Amino acid sequence: GASAGGVFTLTNSNITASSVILTNCEQGATGSSVNALVNNITAGACDILLTNVGGTTTGAATIKIHFLVI
């Protein structure tokens, strides 16, 4: 991709160490495509890794990350 994203910690009281967390990115920037991957799931939190896999930089584009804890 054109640039890498970053990592942030999602905290949510519904997350357990054995949870499955599904993510989806809603993005408005034309030509950008960002993936949100889940890592390091613990009780109450997980890490979300954002990666730009598109052909253009995301710049200051707003990207909404939807998630579901199972």
Biopython code that builds the backbone (N, CA, C, O; Angstrom):
import numpy as np
from Bio.PDB.StructureBuilder import StructureBuilder

atoms = [
    (1, "GLY", "N", (0.799, -1.189, 0.000)),
    (1, "GLY", "CA", (0.000, 0.000, 0.000)),
    (1, "GLY", "C", (0.842, 1.253, 0.000)),
    (1, "GLY", "O", (2.070, 1.192, 0.046)),
    (2, "ALA", "N", (0.182, 2.377, -0.052)),
    (2, "ALA", "CA", (0.878, 3.659, -0.121)),
    (2, "ALA", "C", (1.463, 4.078, 1.213)),
    (2, "ALA", "O", (2.482, 4.769, 1.238)),
    (3, "SER", "N", (0.859, 3.687, 2.314)),
    (3, "SER", "CA", (1.392, 4.012, 3.632)),
    (3, "SER", "C", (0.809, 3.067, 4.657)),
    (3, "SER", "O", (-0.249, 2.475, 4.447)),
    (4, "ALA", "N", (1.510, 2.931, 5.769)),
    (4, "ALA", "CA", (1.033, 2.069, 6.840)),
    (4, "ALA", "C", (0.172, 2.876, 7.793)),
    (4, "ALA", "O", (0.284, 4.100, 7.854)),
    (5, "GLY", "N", (-0.659, 2.215, 8.514)),
    (5, "GLY", "CA", (-1.510, 2.878, 9.491)),
    (5, "GLY", "C", (-0.844, 2.894, 10.842)),
    (5, "GLY", "O", (0.272, 3.396, 10.979)),
    (6, "GLY", "N", (-1.492, 2.365, 11.820)),
    (6, "GLY", "CA", (-0.953, 2.337, 13.170)),
    (6, "GLY", "C", (-1.686, 1.322, 14.000)),
    (6, "GLY", "O", (-2.567, 0.616, 13.508)),
    (7, "VAL", "N", (-1.322, 1.249, 15.259)),
    (7, "VAL", "CA", (-1.950, 0.320, 16.195)),
    (7, "VAL", "C", (-2.580, 1.128, 17.322)),
    (7, "VAL", "O", (-1.980, 2.078, 17.825)),
    (8, "PHE", "N", (-3.780, 0.751, 17.711)),
    (8, "PHE", "CA", (-4.383, 1.335, 18.898)),
    (8, "PHE", "C", (-5.079, 0.240, 19.681)),
    (8, "PHE", "O", (-5.382, -0.824, 19.139)),
    (9, "THR", "N", (-5.332, 0.496, 20.946)),
    (9, "THR", "CA", (-5.982, -0.478, 21.819)),
    (9, "THR", "C", (-7.464, -0.150, 21.934)),
    (9, "THR", "O", (-7.842, 0.973, 22.266)),
    (10, "LEU", "N", (-8.289, -1.143, 21.656)),
    (10, "LEU", "CA", (-9.739, -1.046, 21.819)),
    (10, "LEU", "C", (-10.079, -1.643, 23.175)),
    (10, "LEU", "O", (-9.760, -2.803, 23.434)),
    (11, "THR", "N", (-10.712, -0.881, 24.032)),
    (11, "THR", "CA", (-11.155, -1.404, 25.323)),
    (11, "THR", "C", (-12.672, -1.533, 25.315)),
    (11, "THR", "O", (-13.391, -0.634, 24.880)),
    (12, "ASN", "N", (-13.137, -2.676, 25.808)),
    (12, "ASN", "CA", (-14.570, -2.946, 25.829)),
    (12, "ASN", "C", (-14.810, -4.035, 26.866)),
    (12, "ASN", "O", (-14.157, -5.077, 26.827)),
    (13, "SER", "N", (-15.724, -3.812, 27.779)),
    (13, "SER", "CA", (-15.965, -4.764, 28.871)),
    (13, "SER", "C", (-16.545, -6.087, 28.395)),
    (13, "SER", "O", (-16.556, -7.052, 29.159)),
    (14, "ASN", "N", (-17.031, -6.167, 27.151)),
    (14, "ASN", "CA", (-17.569, -7.423, 26.621)),
    (14, "ASN", "C", (-16.493, -8.346, 26.054)),
    (14, "ASN", "O", (-16.786, -9.499, 25.735)),
    (15, "ILE", "N", (-15.267, -7.872, 25.923)),
    (15, "ILE", "CA", (-14.188, -8.692, 25.371)),
    (15, "ILE", "C", (-13.623, -9.599, 26.459)),
    (15, "ILE", "O", (-13.285, -9.140, 27.550)),
    (16, "THR", "N", (-13.525, -10.888, 26.150)),
    (16, "THR", "CA", (-12.847, -11.851, 27.018)),
    (16, "THR", "C", (-11.636, -12.387, 26.263)),
    (16, "THR", "O", (-11.490, -12.144, 25.065)),
    (17, "ALA", "N", (-10.777, -13.110, 26.955)),
    (17, "ALA", "CA", (-9.574, -13.653, 26.316)),
    (17, "ALA", "C", (-9.909, -14.634, 25.199)),
    (17, "ALA", "O", (-9.087, -14.855, 24.309)),
    (18, "SER", "N", (-11.104, -15.226, 25.230)),
    (18, "SER", "CA", (-11.492, -16.191, 24.193)),
    (18, "SER", "C", (-12.474, -15.606, 23.167)),
    (18, "SER", "O", (-13.047, -16.349, 22.371)),
    (19, "SER", "N", (-12.669, -14.296, 23.182)),
    (19, "SER", "CA", (-13.590, -13.646, 22.245)),
    (19, "SER", "C", (-13.080, -13.708, 20.811)),
    (19, "SER", "O", (-11.877, -13.783, 20.558)),
    (20, "VAL", "N", (-14.023, -13.674, 19.890)),
    (20, "VAL", "CA", (-13.728, -13.468, 18.476)),
    (20, "VAL", "C", (-14.204, -12.061, 18.158)),
    (20, "VAL", "O", (-15.348, -11.711, 18.450)),
    (21, "ILE", "N", (-13.337, -11.252, 17.563)),
    (21, "ILE", "CA", (-13.677, -9.863, 17.271)),
    (21, "ILE", "C", (-13.595, -9.654, 15.769)),
    (21, "ILE", "O", (-12.543, -9.840, 15.156)),
    (22, "LEU", "N", (-14.719, -9.265, 15.187)),
    (22, "LEU", "CA", (-14.789, -9.008, 13.756)),
    (22, "LEU", "C", (-14.720, -7.504, 13.526)),
    (22, "LEU", "O", (-15.332, -6.734, 14.267)),
    (23, "THR", "N", (-13.980, -7.081, 12.507)),
    (23, "THR", "CA", (-13.851, -5.654, 12.202)),
    (23, "THR", "C", (-14.193, -5.381, 10.744)),
    (23, "THR", "O", (-14.072, -6.251, 9.881)),
    (24, "ASN", "N", (-14.621, -4.159, 10.497)),
    (24, "ASN", "CA", (-14.916, -3.702, 9.147)),
    (24, "ASN", "C", (-14.618, -2.206, 9.097)),
    (24, "ASN", "O", (-14.954, -1.475, 10.029)),
    (25, "CYS", "N", (-13.994, -1.752, 8.022)),
    (25, "CYS", "CA", (-13.672, -0.326, 7.877)),
    (25, "CYS", "C", (-14.645, 0.335, 6.916)),
    (25, "CYS", "O", (-14.914, -0.178, 5.830)),
    (26, "GLU", "N", (-15.166, 1.475, 7.330)),
    (26, "GLU", "CA", (-15.993, 2.318, 6.472)),
    (26, "GLU", "C", (-15.153, 3.533, 6.140)),
    (26, "GLU", "O", (-14.815, 4.316, 7.028)),
    (27, "GLN", "N", (-14.812, 3.701, 4.870)),
    (27, "GLN", "CA", (-13.899, 4.765, 4.492)),
    (27, "GLN", "C", (-14.473, 5.592, 3.355)),
    (27, "GLN", "O", (-15.206, 5.085, 2.506)),
    (28, "GLY", "N", (-14.130, 6.865, 3.353)),
    (28, "GLY", "CA", (-14.669, 7.762, 2.347)),
    (28, "GLY", "C", (-13.666, 8.219, 1.310)),
    (28, "GLY", "O", (-14.055, 8.768, 0.280)),
    (29, "ALA", "N", (-12.376, 8.003, 1.560)),
    (29, "ALA", "CA", (-11.352, 8.490, 0.630)),
    (29, "ALA", "C", (-11.314, 7.622, -0.618)),
    (29, "ALA", "O", (-11.162, 6.404, -0.521)),
    (30, "THR", "N", (-11.449, 8.226, -1.772)),
    (30, "THR", "CA", (-11.423, 7.502, -3.041)),
    (30, "THR", "C", (-10.053, 6.885, -3.266)),
    (30, "THR", "O", (-9.033, 7.562, -3.129)),
    (31, "GLY", "N", (-10.025, 5.605, -3.609)),
    (31, "GLY", "CA", (-8.775, 4.916, -3.909)),
    (31, "GLY", "C", (-8.060, 4.354, -2.706)),
    (31, "GLY", "O", (-7.101, 3.597, -2.860)),
    (32, "SER", "N", (-8.501, 4.702, -1.504)),
    (32, "SER", "CA", (-7.851, 4.145, -0.327)),
    (32, "SER", "C", (-8.592, 2.894, 0.108)),
    (32, "SER", "O", (-9.801, 2.762, -0.086)),
    (33, "SER", "N", (-7.855, 2.000, 0.688)),
    (33, "SER", "CA", (-8.445, 0.779, 1.209)),
    (33, "SER", "C", (-7.683, 0.405, 2.460)),
    (33, "SER", "O", (-6.506, 0.050, 2.391)),
    (34, "VAL", "N", (-8.339, 0.480, 3.599)),
    (34, "VAL", "CA", (-7.694, 0.229, 4.879)),
    (34, "VAL", "C", (-8.269, -1.030, 5.495)),
    (34, "VAL", "O", (-9.484, -1.226, 5.519)),
    (35, "ASN", "N", (-7.384, -1.883, 5.993)),
    (35, "ASN", "CA", (-7.793, -3.090, 6.711)),
    (35, "ASN", "C", (-7.574, -2.875, 8.196)),
    (35, "ASN", "O", (-6.625, -2.203, 8.598)),
    (36, "ALA", "N", (-8.453, -3.445, 9.017)),
    (36, "ALA", "CA", (-8.300, -3.419, 10.468)),
    (36, "ALA", "C", (-8.162, -4.863, 10.936)),
    (36, "ALA", "O", (-9.096, -5.654, 10.809)),
    (37, "LEU", "N", (-7.002, -5.201, 11.475)),
    (37, "LEU", "CA", (-6.738, -6.553, 11.957)),
    (37, "LEU", "C", (-6.675, -6.554, 13.477)),
    (37, "LEU", "O", (-6.176, -5.605, 14.082)),
    (38, "VAL", "N", (-7.180, -7.617, 14.093)),
    (38, "VAL", "CA", (-7.229, -7.731, 15.540)),
    (38, "VAL", "C", (-6.063, -8.578, 16.027)),
    (38, "VAL", "O", (-5.716, -9.591, 15.419)),
    (39, "ASN", "N", (-5.457, -8.142, 17.145)),
    (39, "ASN", "CA", (-4.320, -8.853, 17.720)),
    (39, "ASN", "C", (-4.348, -8.680, 19.241)),
    (39, "ASN", "O", (-4.998, -7.769, 19.753)),
    (40, "ASN", "N", (-3.655, -9.541, 19.944)),
    (40, "ASN", "CA", (-3.472, -9.436, 21.401)),
    (40, "ASN", "C", (-4.798, -9.295, 22.157)),
    (40, "ASN", "O", (-5.006, -8.310, 22.866)),
    (41, "ILE", "N", (-5.676, -10.258, 22.009)),
    (41, "ILE", "CA", (-6.973, -10.224, 22.696)),
    (41, "ILE", "C", (-6.774, -10.650, 24.151)),
    (41, "ILE", "O", (-6.249, -11.728, 24.429)),
    (42, "THR", "N", (-7.200, -9.793, 25.067)),
    (42, "THR", "CA", (-7.151, -10.079, 26.497)),
    (42, "THR", "C", (-8.501, -9.714, 27.103)),
    (42, "THR", "O", (-9.366, -9.175, 26.413)),
    (43, "ALA", "N", (-8.682, -10.000, 28.368)),
    (43, "ALA", "CA", (-9.933, -9.640, 29.041)),
    (43, "ALA", "C", (-10.070, -8.125, 29.052)),
    (43, "ALA", "O", (-9.282, -7.435, 29.698)),
    (44, "GLY", "N", (-11.063, -7.604, 28.346)),
    (44, "GLY", "CA", (-11.357, -6.181, 28.344)),
    (44, "GLY", "C", (-10.696, -5.355, 27.269)),
    (44, "GLY", "O", (-10.946, -4.153, 27.184)),
    (45, "ALA", "N", (-9.839, -5.975, 26.424)),
    (45, "ALA", "CA", (-9.150, -5.168, 25.419)),
    (45, "ALA", "C", (-8.567, -6.023, 24.297)),
    (45, "ALA", "O", (-8.410, -7.237, 24.431)),
    (46, "CYS", "N", (-8.250, -5.352, 23.187)),
    (46, "CYS", "CA", (-7.511, -5.970, 22.093)),
    (46, "CYS", "C", (-6.825, -4.857, 21.322)),
    (46, "CYS", "O", (-7.198, -3.690, 21.438)),
    (47, "ASP", "N", (-5.830, -5.217, 20.540)),
    (47, "ASP", "CA", (-5.151, -4.253, 19.685)),
    (47, "ASP", "C", (-5.752, -4.308, 18.291)),
    (47, "ASP", "O", (-6.083, -5.388, 17.801)),
    (48, "ILE", "N", (-5.895, -3.158, 17.646)),
    (48, "ILE", "CA", (-6.360, -3.055, 16.273)),
    (48, "ILE", "C", (-5.214, -2.482, 15.442)),
    (48, "ILE", "O", (-4.710, -1.397, 15.733)),
    (49, "LEU", "N", (-4.809, -3.209, 14.418)),
    (49, "LEU", "CA", (-3.748, -2.781, 13.518)),
    (49, "LEU", "C", (-4.371, -2.285, 12.223)),
    (49, "LEU", "O", (-5.074, -3.038, 11.550)),
    (50, "LEU", "N", (-4.127, -1.041, 11.866)),
    (50, "LEU", "CA", (-4.642, -0.464, 10.626)),
    (50, "LEU", "C", (-3.552, -0.501, 9.560)),
    (50, "LEU", "O", (-2.423, -0.075, 9.802)),
    (51, "THR", "N", (-3.893, -1.010, 8.389)),
    (51, "THR", "CA", (-2.952, -1.079, 7.281)),
    (51, "THR", "C", (-3.618, -0.564, 6.020)),
    (51, "THR", "O", (-4.725, -0.980, 5.682)),
    (52, "ASN", "N", (-2.944, 0.345, 5.322)),
    (52, "ASN", "CA", (-3.440, 0.867, 4.053)),
    (52, "ASN", "C", (-2.996, -0.091, 2.948)),
    (52, "ASN", "O", (-1.800, -0.222, 2.685)),
    (53, "VAL", "N", (-3.935, -0.748, 2.313)),
    (53, "VAL", "CA", (-3.621, -1.685, 1.238)),
    (53, "VAL", "C", (-4.049, -1.137, -0.119)),
    (53, "VAL", "O", (-4.021, -1.850, -1.122)),
    (54, "GLY", "N", (-4.443, 0.126, -0.144)),
    (54, "GLY", "CA", (-4.895, 0.761, -1.383)),
    (54, "GLY", "C", (-3.755, 1.394, -2.152)),
    (54, "GLY", "O", (-2.599, 1.331, -1.734)),
    (55, "GLY", "N", (-4.080, 1.992, -3.257)),
    (55, "GLY", "CA", (-3.091, 2.586, -4.129)),
    (55, "GLY", "C", (-2.764, 4.035, -3.826)),
    (55, "GLY", "O", (-1.849, 4.595, -4.429)),
    (56, "THR", "N", (-3.499, 4.664, -2.893)),
    (56, "THR", "CA", (-3.259, 6.067, -2.572)),
    (56, "THR", "C", (-3.111, 6.223, -1.069)),
    (56, "THR", "O", (-3.512, 5.350, -0.300)),
    (57, "THR", "N", (-2.534, 7.339, -0.662)),
    (57, "THR", "CA", (-2.434, 7.606, 0.770)),
    (57, "THR", "C", (-3.797, 8.011, 1.309)),
    (57, "THR", "O", (-4.626, 8.555, 0.580)),
    (58, "THR", "N", (-4.021, 7.747, 2.572)),
    (58, "THR", "CA", (-5.309, 8.088, 3.173)),
    (58, "THR", "C", (-5.339, 9.535, 3.642)),
    (58, "THR", "O", (-6.417, 10.097, 3.833)),
    (59, "GLY", "N", (-4.175, 10.147, 3.829)),
    (59, "GLY", "CA", (-4.132, 11.544, 4.260)),
    (59, "GLY", "C", (-4.909, 11.748, 5.544)),
    (59, "GLY", "O", (-4.730, 11.010, 6.512)),
    (60, "ALA", "N", (-5.761, 12.738, 5.551)),
    (60, "ALA", "CA", (-6.567, 13.043, 6.729)),
    (60, "ALA", "C", (-7.963, 12.447, 6.612)),
    (60, "ALA", "O", (-8.898, 12.922, 7.256)),
    (61, "ALA", "N", (-8.108, 11.411, 5.794)),
    (61, "ALA", "CA", (-9.421, 10.802, 5.582)),
    (61, "ALA", "C", (-9.966, 10.230, 6.887)),
    (61, "ALA", "O", (-9.216, 9.696, 7.704)),
    (62, "THR", "N", (-11.260, 10.346, 7.070)),
    (62, "THR", "CA", (-11.920, 9.756, 8.223)),
    (62, "THR", "C", (-12.256, 8.310, 7.913)),
    (62, "THR", "O", (-12.884, 8.012, 6.898)),
    (63, "ILE", "N", (-11.838, 7.423, 8.787)),
    (63, "ILE", "CA", (-12.119, 5.996, 8.627)),
    (63, "ILE", "C", (-12.849, 5.532, 9.880)),
    (63, "ILE", "O", (-12.323, 5.641, 10.988)),
    (64, "LYS", "N", (-14.049, 5.021, 9.703)),
    (64, "LYS", "CA", (-14.816, 4.480, 10.822)),
    (64, "LYS", "C", (-14.544, 2.986, 10.897)),
    (64, "LYS", "O", (-14.566, 2.287, 9.884)),
    (65, "ILE", "N", (-14.287, 2.506, 12.104)),
    (65, "ILE", "CA", (-14.040, 1.084, 12.318)),
    (65, "ILE", "C", (-15.212, 0.522, 13.097)),
    (65, "ILE", "O", (-15.482, 0.928, 14.228)),
    (66, "HIS", "N", (-15.898, -0.415, 12.475)),
    (66, "HIS", "CA", (-17.007, -1.107, 13.133)),
    (66, "HIS", "C", (-16.470, -2.409, 13.693)),
    (66, "HIS", "O", (-15.598, -3.030, 13.085)),
    (67, "PHE", "N", (-16.976, -2.834, 14.841)),
    (67, "PHE", "CA", (-16.516, -4.095, 15.412)),
    (67, "PHE", "C", (-17.670, -4.846, 16.064)),
    (67, "PHE", "O", (-18.666, -4.263, 16.493)),
    (68, "LEU", "N", (-17.493, -6.166, 16.122)),
    (68, "LEU", "CA", (-18.467, -7.050, 16.743)),
    (68, "LEU", "C", (-17.711, -8.023, 17.624)),
    (68, "LEU", "O", (-16.772, -8.678, 17.170)),
    (69, "VAL", "N", (-18.116, -8.123, 18.888)),
    (69, "VAL", "CA", (-17.490, -9.057, 19.819)),
    (69, "VAL", "C", (-18.387, -10.276, 19.951)),
    (69, "VAL", "O", (-19.563, -10.173, 20.298)),
    (70, "ILE", "N", (-17.799, -11.439, 19.662)),
    (70, "ILE", "CA", (-18.537, -12.713, 19.758)),
    (70, "ILE", "C", (-17.915, -13.549, 20.858)),
    (70, "ILE", "O", (-18.371, -14.662, 21.120)),
]
sb = StructureBuilder()
sb.init_structure("model")
sb.init_model(0)
sb.init_chain("A")
sb.init_seg("    ")
for serial, (resi, resn, name, xyz) in enumerate(atoms, 1):
    if name == "N":
        sb.init_residue(resn, " ", resi, " ")
    sb.init_atom(name, np.array(xyz, "f"), 0.0, 1.0, " ", f" {name:<3s}", serial, name[0])
structure = sb.get_structure()
